């Protein structure tokens, strides 16, 4: 005999389900209030854009975050762009950030800075993993990222960030309750002036070193996703300088990405070797060893804007 569920029992199940959903939403809302806001505004800007309104999506670590001005691309070149880069973001995280961005936007071009091909790891640090994970919208890409890149015992705090931020209630200010400032379209402008050590130089393009295998694996996935969606993928390396004892062989690895691009039919702009065209001066245009300052950002953005207009069509 088929067992029937009494109306009262059905009501109880519905109430329990509603209570569970409400509890999850309250936990998520509390986490948003309590989470660290230092890196919130950068990625939040994308979600404030009208759906499917962007021409160009900029991805990567702090290098493009501090070097490519999406607002200026719009004002000077008519390119509707958003900078979705984040501090410390390695390419495995970037892949999932792209997956999430494509839920809301269908850009014609993805500009990906490949600096992190130097680093053979799924995440940089727990803190920088939070910088990305905390800003992604609830959904499949975020869950997939957490389960793919982290071990079992490490996952919960990235899915429910209230776990790690619950003690911040003592530090809350009015800023914690204010909406993100999205006016800069995800860009962070650095001031300051850094001069490389005496004798520093740009390594010639033909001196190369292999990229990290983990990063190349996820670069493959980024390229495949863009191809599947009909999106042009433009690889870039914005200018940076290096320490005297560079154990990562940063410049050599970035030089070697040219071979990857050629093998996979991708365009690669290694701006370390285009400084004359940009009018870029490492002694004037760096904020610190690895990041350009506001003046350097303008030069990088101008060059990239010109190339985007020359190489791609953004009409319509």
Phi and psi in degrees as a GROMACS rama.xvg file:
@    title "Ramachandran Plot"
@    xaxis  label "Phi"
@    yaxis  label "Psi"
@TYPE xy
-71.853  130.802  UNK-2
-82.045  131.445  UNK-3
-103.706  148.797  UNK-4
-97.5742  123.989  UNK-5
-67.1296  149.862  UNK-6
-53.815  -38.2767  UNK-7
-64.3957  -37.7861  UNK-8
-67.654  -41.2794  UNK-9
-60.6699  -41.0531  UNK-10
-62.3049  -39.6964  UNK-11
-63.9244  -39.8386  UNK-12
-64.1708  -44.6258  UNK-13
-62.2208  -43.6894  UNK-14
-62.7957  -41.3018  UNK-15
-63.6189  -41.2444  UNK-16
-65.3375  -43.3587  UNK-17
-63.492  -39.7267  UNK-18
-62.8472  -42.0481  UNK-19
-62.8978  -46.4708  UNK-20
-61.6754  -44.1075  UNK-21
-62.2143  -40.8227  UNK-22
-63.3979  -41.989  UNK-23
-63.4274  -43.9015  UNK-24
-63.2434  -39.1141  UNK-25
-67.3082  -40.4497  UNK-26
-62.3436  -42.8109  UNK-27
-64.2205  -43.8294  UNK-28
-63.8799  -41.2255  UNK-29
-63.8477  -39.452  UNK-30
-63.004  -38.8729  UNK-31
-63.3691  -38.5699  UNK-32
-68.6987  -42.2862  UNK-33
-85.7388  -17.5284  UNK-34
-64.3065  158.615  UNK-35
-64.1722  124.896  UNK-36
-94.8968  0.0821558  UNK-37
-60.451  -31.5586  UNK-38
-116.516  14.1054  UNK-39
-67.8048  -44.1033  UNK-40
-64.1995  -28.7896  UNK-41
-62.9816  -57.332  UNK-42
-79.9906  -24.0166  UNK-43
-63.1093  -25.9788  UNK-44
-61.0451  -35.7106  UNK-45
-61.1533  -41.6098  UNK-46
-71.0753  -14.1388  UNK-47
-86.4165  -10.7367  UNK-48
-76.3139  148.203  UNK-49
-57.5472  145.241  UNK-50
-61.2339  137.275  UNK-51
54.2202  43.2046  UNK-52
-108.838  -3.75583  UNK-53
-99.3499  144.596  UNK-54
-88.0544  -41.0635  UNK-55
-132.856  135.164  UNK-56
-118.563  127.375  UNK-57
-104.717  128.591  UNK-58
-128.879  157.132  UNK-59
139.22  -158.056  UNK-60
-94.3036  -157.037  UNK-61
-65.6199  -19.8191  UNK-62
-58.3944  -56.0122  UNK-63
-73.2828  -27.6494  UNK-64
-56.0532  -36.8168  UNK-65
-99.4661  4.1554  UNK-66
-126.814  -19.0967  UNK-67
-122.274  112.48  UNK-68
-92.5498  104.454  UNK-69
-66.7311  -33.5582  UNK-70
-63.2006  -45.3827  UNK-71
-64.9347  -36.8087  UNK-72
-59.9398  -37.0825  UNK-73
-72.319  -44.2594  UNK-74
-68.4153  -41.8075  UNK-75
-95.5476  -27.0954  UNK-76
-123.376  -1.49473  UNK-77
66.8902  22.3274  UNK-78
-97.0695  120.585  UNK-79
-81.1118  102.456  UNK-80
-124.921  159.241  UNK-81
-141.817  136.237  UNK-82
-96.1811  112.373  UNK-83
-109.278  22.2676  UNK-84
-76.5904  166.548  UNK-85
-152.543  149.085  UNK-86
-55.7329  132.662  UNK-87
69.0613  14.2056  UNK-88
-81.2496  116.342  UNK-89
-87.1057  167.204  UNK-90
-63.8214  -31.5289  UNK-91
-59.0808  -40.2547  UNK-92
-69.4209  -38.6584  UNK-93
-60.491  -37.8682  UNK-94
-57.9767  -46.4327  UNK-95
-73.7961  -30.6729  UNK-96
-62.1848  -41.0883  UNK-97
-63.3303  -43.817  UNK-98
-55.8851  -42.4599  UNK-99
-70.6239  -41.8178  UNK-100
-59.6267  -35.8123  UNK-101
-74.1883  -6.40329  UNK-102
-72.7389  -21.2732  UNK-103
-118.819  -22.8256  UNK-104
-134.234  152.639  UNK-105
-127.906  73.6373  UNK-106
-66.9024  155.488  UNK-107
-78.299  -32.9785  UNK-108
-134.535  135.646  UNK-109
-106.14  122.301  UNK-110
-99.2583  115.507  UNK-111
-116.499  117.435  UNK-112
-79.7016  131.957  UNK-113
-105.217  19.6709  UNK-114
-54.0053  -38.2321  UNK-115
-73.9107  3.5042  UNK-116
-66.5354  -6.33604  UNK-117
-78.4716  -16.5183  UNK-118
-114.243  115.443  UNK-119
-89.9432  71.7088  UNK-120
-155.358  153.468  UNK-121
-76.1808  -32.2121  UNK-122
-135.362  164.435  UNK-123
-85.0797  -69.8568  UNK-124
-139.596  162.535  UNK-125
-55.3291  -38.5076  UNK-126
-63.1871  -46.1543  UNK-127
-74.0359  -26.0873  UNK-128
-62.3354  -40.2873  UNK-129
-64.12  -36.9149  UNK-130
-54.942  -39.6926  UNK-131
-84.763  -52.3702  UNK-132
-60.9651  -39.5886  UNK-133
-65.564  -23.738  UNK-134
-95.1942  -18.9038  UNK-135
-68.074  146.172  UNK-136
-73.1213  149.003  UNK-137
-55.8197  133.411  UNK-138
162.191  -178.227  UNK-139
-60.3478  -45.5171  UNK-140
-57.1996  -41.4533  UNK-141
-64.897  -44.8248  UNK-142
-63.5168  -44.4206  UNK-143
-61.1159  -41.6731  UNK-144
-60.1612  -47.6979  UNK-145
-62.938  -42.855  UNK-146
-74.9476  -27.7172  UNK-147
-80.2513  -39.6176  UNK-148
-98.3203  -11.4848  UNK-149
-124.272  153.283  UNK-150
-76.2027  161.923  UNK-151
-50.4543  -49.2268  UNK-152
-73.6642  -5.76338  UNK-153
-102.365  -6.44882  UNK-154
-80.4519  -36.0437  UNK-155
-56.9169  -42.3833  UNK-156
-68.3235  -18.5712  UNK-157
-89.9882  -22.6248  UNK-158
-84.6109  -35.479  UNK-159
-128.425  87.0882  UNK-160
-69.3213  -7.41383  UNK-161
-58.3962  -26.7685  UNK-162
-59.24  -40.8654  UNK-163
-93.7367  -22.8977  UNK-164
-104.556  4.07839  UNK-165
-62.652  -22.6623  UNK-166
-83.9299  -4.30407  UNK-167
-73.5204  -4.74243  UNK-168
-57.9134  -26.0688  UNK-169
-73.0548  -20.019  UNK-170
-103.658  0.270321  UNK-171
-61.5868  140.544  UNK-172
-128.741  179.026  UNK-173
-59.2107  -30.5811  UNK-174
-60.9845  -32.1138  UNK-175
-66.9405  -21.6419  UNK-176
-101.388  -4.99521  UNK-177
-84.4115  150.855  UNK-178
-67.7749  158.574  UNK-179
-60.7224  149.26  UNK-180
-87.9956  106.865  UNK-181
-104.873  11.1299  UNK-182
-65.0202  -27.2274  UNK-183
-86.8936  2.19735  UNK-184
54.8623  40.9206  UNK-185
86.3507  7.86198  UNK-186
-97.8082  143.183  UNK-187
-116.882  119.959  UNK-188
-94.4005  128.071  UNK-189
-105.333  134.047  UNK-190
-95.7223  -173.269  UNK-191
99.5044  175.688  UNK-192
-151.907  117.85  UNK-193
-119.269  133.482  UNK-194
-109.953  124.322  UNK-195
-59.8284  157.136  UNK-196
-62.5274  153.5  UNK-197
-59.1588  129.18  UNK-198
95.4796  -6.81047  UNK-199
-63.706  144.486  UNK-200
-151.007  162.684  UNK-201
-78.8168  130.011  UNK-202
-73.8831  132.965  UNK-203
-54.6639  148.419  UNK-204
-60.3178  -28.9522  UNK-205
-83.2016  -0.729329  UNK-206
-97.0486  112.625  UNK-207
-127.4  165.41  UNK-208
-144.14  154.007  UNK-209
-70.9732  144.554  UNK-210
-76.3447  162.139  UNK-211
-66.1259  136.747  UNK-212
-63.98  -41.2809  UNK-213
-60.7198  -44.3769  UNK-214
-66.503  -38.6868  UNK-215
-65.3175  -35.1438  UNK-216
-61.3551  -42.1372  UNK-217
-80.893  -24.5167  UNK-218
-64.3817  -38.8187  UNK-219
-58.4841  -42.3379  UNK-220
-68.7829  -37.518  UNK-221
-63.4103  -45.2579  UNK-222
-62.8063  -41.7545  UNK-223
-66.1958  -40.2829  UNK-224
-64.8913  -43.3894  UNK-225
-62.6464  -42.2526  UNK-226
-63.0171  -41.8147  UNK-227
-60.9833  -36.3536  UNK-228
-91.1499  -0.164644  UNK-229
72.4972  30.3959  UNK-230
-104.572  134.121  UNK-231
-74.2908  134.286  UNK-232
-108.26  118.15  UNK-233
-110.584  116.039  UNK-234
-87.9184  137.887  UNK-235
-137.904  159.629  UNK-236
-134.447  112.467  UNK-237
-80.0374  159.874  UNK-238
-61.4101  143.412  UNK-239
-154.353  163.123  UNK-240
-115.458  175.025  UNK-241
-135.699  156.539  UNK-242
-72.9899  166.093  UNK-243
-62.8182  -40.7132  UNK-244
-104.511  88.8631  UNK-245
-97.3487  91.2122  UNK-246
-68.7963  -19.5371  UNK-247
-86.1298  -10.6335  UNK-248
51.1017  50.946  UNK-249
-55.4777  -51.8397  UNK-250
-64.4013  -40.4301  UNK-251
-63.9413  -41.2903  UNK-252
-63.2711  -45.0214  UNK-253
-65.6884  -33.4016  UNK-254
-61.8502  -40.9901  UNK-255
-66.7653  -21.9003  UNK-256
-61.8044  -22.704  UNK-257
-58.9881  -37.9116  UNK-258
-66.1962  -41.9743  UNK-259
-59.4552  -46.1977  UNK-260
-61.059  -44.3898  UNK-261
-63.2512  -41.7969  UNK-262
-66.7291  -26.3248  UNK-263
-109.895  10.6986  UNK-264
66.7234  33.9611  UNK-265
-110.601  153.204  UNK-266
-87.8512  136.464  UNK-267
-131.688  123.032  UNK-268
-109.996  99.8795  UNK-269
-89.0068  97.7157  UNK-270
-72.529  -7.48412  UNK-271
-59.5522  -27.0511  UNK-272
-108.768  16.0141  UNK-273
-125.949  24.4116  UNK-274
-67.0677  -32.2349  UNK-275
-64.8749  -42.646  UNK-276
-63.9716  -33.6431  UNK-277
-86.0216  -16.2119  UNK-278
69.7738  30.26  UNK-279
-88.9173  134.5  UNK-280
-123.926  114.168  UNK-281
-61.5098  -24.6401  UNK-282
-82.4097  -8.46561  UNK-283
-123.07  -25.1405  UNK-284
-110.556  13.6866  UNK-285
-106.905  139.319  UNK-286
-87.2372  -34.6749  UNK-287
-151.221  -169.705  UNK-288
-59.3771  -34.2538  UNK-289
-112.035  -9.55697  UNK-290
-129.794  142.543  UNK-291
-78.0722  157.714  UNK-292
-93.347  -173.433  UNK-293
-59.1175  -40.3244  UNK-294
-65.3856  -42.4234  UNK-295
-65.073  -37.7301  UNK-296
-59.8195  -43.0963  UNK-297
-60.9159  -41.8487  UNK-298
-67.8123  -43.3  UNK-299
-63.1307  -45.6163  UNK-300
-66.5199  -39.3229  UNK-301
-60.9187  -46.3477  UNK-302
-62.7867  -46.3036  UNK-303
-65.1844  -39.4609  UNK-304
-60.0073  -43.1211  UNK-305
-63.177  -44.4769  UNK-306
-65.1984  -40.9042  UNK-307
-61.9275  -43.0937  UNK-308
-67.1624  -34.617  UNK-309
-73.2998  -38.2496  UNK-310
-98.9154  -14.9202  UNK-311
-135.986  157.359  UNK-312
-107.468  128.953  UNK-313
-117.969  16.5128  UNK-314
-72.7224  143.443  UNK-315
